[in-house]
Every structure is written in structure tokens, then in C-alpha cells.
Amino acid sequence: MNRLPIGIYIPGDTFIHRLDSRIKLLGLFITTAAILLVNSILGYSIMFAFILGIILLSGISMKTALNAINKLLLFFVIVLLMNTFFYSPEKPWFSFWIFTPSTLGLLYGIEIVLRLFLVLIASNILTSTTTPMETTHALESLISPFRYLGLPTGQIAMILSIAIQFIPTLSEETDAIRKTQMARGARFDSKKISEKAAAVLPMVVPIFLSAFKRADDLSVAMEARGYRGAKGRTQKKGTPLQRQDLGALGVIFFICLLQIVLRFSNLTHPWRSRF
Amino acid sequence: MQEMSVVKKSIITAVCLALCVVLPIAFHAVPNAGSIYLPMHIPVLLCGLICGWQFGLLCGLAGPALSTLFTGMPPAAILPIMMIELAVYGLVSGLMMKLIRSKSTYVDLYISLIIAMLSGRIVAGLARALIFARGNTTIATWTTSYFVTSLPGIIIQLVLIPTIVFALMQAKLIPMRYPQKRA
């Protein structure tokens, strides 16, 4: 538990770090939409160049940016193989039992892997350059228009920020329970999966009891101090968007628009062909 | 049953959200624990059962997102499908607990749990088949990934969740569902 990877966030003072968290979160959504729209070599080249540009601007090393990918290499290989062998029975290289490997399947697999690759790097850049608390505030701000539909956005934001503050506390608590179990003979370091599972499972009920005890204490304290909900809560100061934030949003919108044009235009060009 | 205040339900939801991040890390000692033991499902189902469908829905939607934000797991590519699945768990478990009143807490819990677990898996399978992996999802792959691989997780949920609810009731951390008969 000491290896809790809180703080995927990497402190820095780069252009991307300084951008407003609302713009970064909105930018991730728009970039993901743009990635899903891509269906040509030119489109992928633009997205790769764009993501590379953001990595350079964020000051994150390429190794860190690709960190999320390393953990999923096996997953990518499986996706690629599954698509190659099962996607299409048309024009297969050969046919054996249920396997029909084809060029179409291979291309479709490559397309899925490329999209996942780009989305993963984009979200990795967001988490590396934005603190979880900033992301929560950004989320609160982005969902705030839904309050007109009756959604309690203030309450949701309160729940999220309390949840974030509870993570380190509960993680320490879990660590303490784990050590207690080890003292009683639980074998977390066993090489046998069944023994490891048998060690982990008895931890669950005490973790929940301890967490709910903390929740009870906090709710009693909040109610005793007159807290009756987040409705009408105000912020000490607003954070207006800067010129650089609007500029960044403009660039992201332009990239998305470019992908829409590339996808739906009837122009024929070798670069626009799908592989 | 004495109703919990909105503040208490909110804090319990926050704690369940935090457990969506912490519990999978605790299970991390076991290889492939995420897909076999489904640790993130437990707080979401509990949140729905204890706090109601609105809070369960929020926990199901935000739990995986928060975990991705803090630990990078589940990966962003799997996140949407997992958010849908867990949101249905939270929503349906809360709705069922509201609708079913058999005068036995165990019966209410088990019926709600089983319906929620089935609904979540069906909706996730449909979402996969119609949106996220169109053309690549078959009944066989759905059954394997949602029932066979995760069978230990399903058994653990069915055993642990009612136990946890009763332990919380006994500890007076949540109100009893039905008033106890006095001897």
C-alpha cells in the first residue's frame, strides 16, 4: 500500500501545467472525440503530431508519457490477434477451424490499437499535469450547467473532494489492517495464488467497518456544525480563463474540426485512404 | 427503518468512492485480481444497497474514473464500459432495495444483489456489442469475461456484501432495515 501511485501528477511549470484544468479536461474529451473520428493515414499523422506537440510542451519525458502503454502491451497484442483471426471471414489468408485471419482484420486491429494508444497518452498527459483536486474542480465546473436540470452539482463536487481526501487515510488504514493480518499469519508474500487470495479476503470486512466508522464520525461532525448540503455554496474567488487557455481550446477545436472535414469530405487523395 | 440524512449518505458515498481506489490496490498482491475478484464492484454495490440509487449511480460512474485518475487502472480505454457496468450495479441495487420489501433483510439483499449483478453484466455486454466492440462480441466471449473468469468475484460478492451490511448494522453505523423483535 505504500506504493500507492497517488501523484501520477508530476509537478512542473510548463505551458500545459499552467493551463486551466477546465480547459485540459474539456480538451481531453474533444481530443478523444477527434481520435474516434480518424479513419485515414493523414488523420492519424495529424493526431500523432498533435499529441507529440503536447508531450513536448508539457515537459514530460517520453518514457513517462508511454508508461501507461507499457503496462498494456499484452492487451494490445491480444486485441490485434483477436481482430486478425476473427474479424472478417472475407478473403482470409487461410481457414482453419474457427480462425479466419485476414488483411481486413489486421487493419481493423491496427486501427483499434492506434486509437487506444492515442487516447491513453492523452489521458496520461492530463493526469501528469493536473492535480486530482484541480481535476475535481474542473469536473464540478463542467457539470455545473446541469444544475438547471435539477442535478445537485455542488453535492457531487463535495462528495468527490471528500472521496479524494479519504484515499490516503483509507490507504493507511488498509496498510495497518494488512500488517495486523500478517502478524496473525496471513501470507501476502506467498507464491501460491490461492494463499494470497486467502490472505487478502479477510481484510475486506475490517476495511469497510473502519471506513464506515470514519464516515459516521465525519457526518456527525458536519451535521453538528450546521452543514445541511452543498446547495447555495459559493467559492472564495473565481478563476477566469486566460488568453492562453482560450488559445489552447481553439487549437483543440481546430484539430477536431479538421478530423470531421477529413472524415466526411468526398475528396479522394492517397493520403486519405484507409491504410 | 430510520432514514439516513443526505449528509450521511453523501459521506458514505465518498467513502465508497475512496474504497473504489483503495480496495483494488489491496487486492493487487494477487495477479489479475481486478478481473477475477472484481474488488471495485463491492463498494459500488454496497453504496447502492445502503444509500439508494442516486448515490449508487454516482459511485458507479465516478468510482472507476477516480481510480483511473489516481492509479491508471482501469486503463482509459476500458473505462467507459466499466463506468456503464458499475453505474448499472449502483442504480439497480438501490432501486431494488427500495422496491423489494420481503420483511427479511437477507432476502431483500440477495434479490437486489443478484438482479443488480445480472443487469450490470447484461447492459455492459450490450454496450460492448452495440458501441465499444461492435461486431467483435459474441455470447461466448460475453459469458467468459463476465461469468466464467469472474466466478470467484461473483461468489465473493454474494458472500461478503450481505456480511458487510449486517456487520455495519450490528455496529450501528447504518440503521436496521426492519425493527428487531424484542425478546
Interface residues (C-beta under 8 A of the other chain):
Chain A: M1 L4 P5 I6 I8 N67 A68 K71 L72 F75 M82 N83 F86 Y87 L116 V119 L120 S123 N124 T127 P132 T135 Q155 I156 M158 I159 L160 I162 A163 I164 F166 I167 T169 L170 S171 T174 R178 F188 I193 K196 A197 A199 V200 L201 M203 V204 V205 I207 F208 L209 A211 F212 K213 R214 A215 D216 L218 S219 M222 E223 Y227 R228 G229
Chain B: S5 V6 V7 K8 S10 I11 I12 T13 A14 V15 L17 A18 L19 V21 V22 L23 I25 A26 F27 A29 V30 P31 A33 Y37 I42 L46 L58 A62 L66 T68 L69 F70 T71 G72 P75 A76 A77 G135 N136 P152 I156 L160 T163 I164 A167 L168 A171 L173 I174
